[in-house]
Amino acid sequence: MVEILAWEDIKKVQDPQVKKYLEYTKQKVSRHLKPWNFKDWGYWVVIEQKEELEKPLKGTYFSLPSLKEGLLDNLEVYEERYGISELLIMLDNDRGIGLLIKNEHLTGFEKEALETFKSFSAETTTEKN
């Protein structure tokens, strides 16, 4: 697990796909919020091995349950790009953790659950507008 607590931390990531996704994310949020406030708004965590999702996740500023213990129960936003899935888990009203997981680490059931969540979210957003 690699925590991205500042944009400079992208250098810690070894996987080129994940780096590409993080650079995309940096550009996306920097257009709207300059500078990104990691401490108050949240940060990203790169899940490097599938096994990391099988036990509770503990980071510098967060603790989350494993997949089997309900990690996806707290999912707010799901995005997929460049073979990477980002799961945004809100810690409180203002701070979130973006878990970055290579799609190949997700099982068929997990992928299906995320796609269902994405479809449901899109329908709910459309209904509100």
Buried (B, 14 or more C-beta within 10 A) or exposed (E): EBBBBEBEBBEEBEBEBBBBBBEBBBEEBEEEEEEBEBEEEBBBBBBBEBEBBEEEBEBEEBEBBEBEEEBBEBBEBBBBEBEBBBBBBBBEEEBBBBBBBBBEBBEEEBEEBBEEBBEEBEEEEEEEE
